[in-house]
Amino acid sequence: MKALYFIALISIIISCSGPSGKSGVVKEMSIPGDMLADTISYPVVIKNPDPSDTWTEKCLQPLDRKKLVDAVFNAVYSNGAQAYSYFDNKPLSISDIKKLENEDEFSRDKVGKLQFWESWYFDEKQQIFTKKVHKILVAYEVFTDDGVLRNYKAAFYIKLN
């Protein structure tokens, strides 16, 4: 039995070693399957602009939108993620993001759309479809004076590892 534990321990140590044999996290993860898209970009509505749209309402029901939006902002504020301007791709500082949050036009409650840049992979043999997210753009609702949704405005995007 002790030999079995020893073999399991050695297996864990080896699996946590990088190519050089040093212990730690391997930066490049191996994604199974063939690449289908590199890099595809698409928007995702995360807040239903029309509550009478029951299809969108049902699709978004399992989403914890507040938790998702807060996670993106917390990643920026904790320096875990660098925010960039969508318009000129320049890095934004934490004070730039705080300034955005203090603007009358903006609130986290108005974040209604995200845009993803991803690579897609499919392993036919194992029937595994994998997406690797490269960037996430945060966009918020902009309303007319009558309170009708006019469009979404890009706030910033973050790059992911």
C-alpha positions in Angstrom: 0.0 0.0 0.0 2.9 2.4 0.8 4.4 1.7 -2.6 1.1 2.7 -4.2 1.1 6.0 -2.3 4.7 6.6 -3.3 3.9 6.0 -7.0 1.0 8.4 -6.8 3.2 11.0 -5.1 5.8 10.7 -7.8 3.2 10.9 -10.5 1.8 14.1 -9.0 5.3 15.7 -8.8 6.1 14.7 -12.4 2.8 16.1 -13.7 3.4 19.4 -11.9 6.8 19.8 -13.6 7.3 21.9 -16.6 9.3 20.9 -19.7 12.5 21.8 -17.9 11.7 19.5 -15.0 11.3 22.5 -12.7 8.2 22.4 -10.5 5.5 25.0 -11.2 2.8 26.0 -13.5 3.3 25.3 -17.2 2.5 28.5 -19.1 1.3 26.9 -22.4 -1.5 24.5 -21.8 -2.1 21.8 -24.3 -5.6 22.0 -25.8 -7.0 18.8 -27.3 -8.2 18.7 -30.8 -7.9 20.7 -34.0 -8.1 24.5 -34.1 -11.3 25.6 -35.7 -11.0 29.3 -35.2 -8.1 31.6 -34.3 -9.2 34.3 -33.3 -12.9 34.7 -33.5 -14.7 37.7 -32.0 -18.3 37.9 -31.0 -20.6 39.9 -28.6 -22.7 38.3 -25.9 -25.7 40.0 -24.3 -25.5 39.5 -20.5 -28.4 41.7 -19.6 -31.8 41.4 -21.3 -32.8 44.9 -22.7 -36.4 43.7 -23.2 -37.9 41.8 -20.3 -40.8 40.7 -22.6 -38.2 38.7 -24.6 -38.8 35.4 -22.9 -36.1 33.6 -24.9 -33.3 35.9 -23.8 -34.7 35.9 -20.3 -34.5 32.1 -20.2 -31.1 32.0 -21.7 -29.7 34.4 -19.1 -31.5 32.9 -16.1 -28.5 30.8 -14.9 -26.0 33.7 -15.3 -24.8 35.6 -12.2 -24.2 38.8 -14.1 -23.2 40.9 -11.1 -20.6 38.3 -10.1 -19.2 38.2 -13.6 -19.0 42.0 -14.0 -17.5 42.4 -10.5 -14.9 39.6 -11.3 -13.7 41.6 -14.3 -13.4 44.8 -12.3 -11.8 43.1 -9.4 -9.2 41.5 -11.7 -8.3 45.0 -12.9 -8.2 46.5 -9.4 -6.1 43.8 -8.0 -3.6 44.2 -10.9 -4.4 40.7 -12.0 -5.5 42.0 -15.4 -4.5 45.0 -17.5 -7.3 47.1 -18.8 -7.0 48.6 -22.3 -8.9 51.2 -24.3 -11.0 49.7 -27.0 -10.5 52.8 -29.2 -6.7 53.0 -29.3 -5.5 49.8 -27.5 -3.6 51.9 -25.0 -3.2 50.5 -21.4 -5.6 52.1 -18.9 -4.5 52.8 -15.3 -6.6 51.8 -12.2 -7.3 55.5 -11.8 -8.7 55.5 -15.4 -11.1 52.7 -14.5 -12.1 54.5 -11.2 -12.8 57.6 -13.3 -15.0 55.6 -15.6 -16.9 54.3 -12.6 -17.5 57.8 -11.4 -19.0 59.0 -14.7 -22.8 59.7 -14.6 -23.3 57.7 -17.8 -21.7 54.6 -16.4 -22.6 52.0 -13.7 -21.8 48.4 -13.3 -25.5 47.8 -13.4 -25.6 49.1 -17.0 -23.0 46.5 -18.2 -25.1 44.6 -20.6 -22.8 43.1 -23.2 -19.4 41.5 -23.4 -17.3 40.8 -26.4 -15.0 37.8 -26.5 -11.9 37.1 -28.6 -11.4 33.3 -28.5 -9.7 30.4 -30.2 -11.9 27.3 -30.7 -10.7 23.7 -30.7 -12.6 20.4 -31.4 -11.4 16.9 -30.6 -13.6 14.7 -32.7 -12.4 11.5 -31.2 -13.2 12.5 -27.6 -16.1 14.8 -28.6 -14.6 17.8 -26.7 -15.1 21.4 -27.8 -12.8 23.8 -26.1 -12.7 27.6 -26.2 -9.6 29.6 -25.1 -10.6 33.2 -24.2 -7.9 35.8 -25.2 -9.7 39.1 -24.4 -13.0 40.3 -22.9 -14.5 43.7 -23.7 -16.9 45.3 -21.2 -19.8 47.3 -22.8 -22.5 49.3 -21.1 -26.0 50.4 -22.0 -26.5 54.0 -23.3 -30.1 55.3 -23.3 -32.0 58.0 -25.1 -33.5 60.8 -23.1 -36.8 58.8 -23.2 -35.1 55.9 -21.4 -34.9 53.7 -24.5 -31.7 51.6 -25.1 -29.8 53.4 -27.9 -26.7 51.2 -28.0 -23.8 49.8 -26.1 -20.6 51.7 -25.4 -17.2 50.0 -25.0 -15.8 50.7 -21.5 -12.5 48.7 -21.8 -11.1 45.3 -22.5 -8.8 42.9 -20.6 -6.3 40.4 -22.0 -6.3 36.9 -20.4 -3.4 34.5 -20.1 
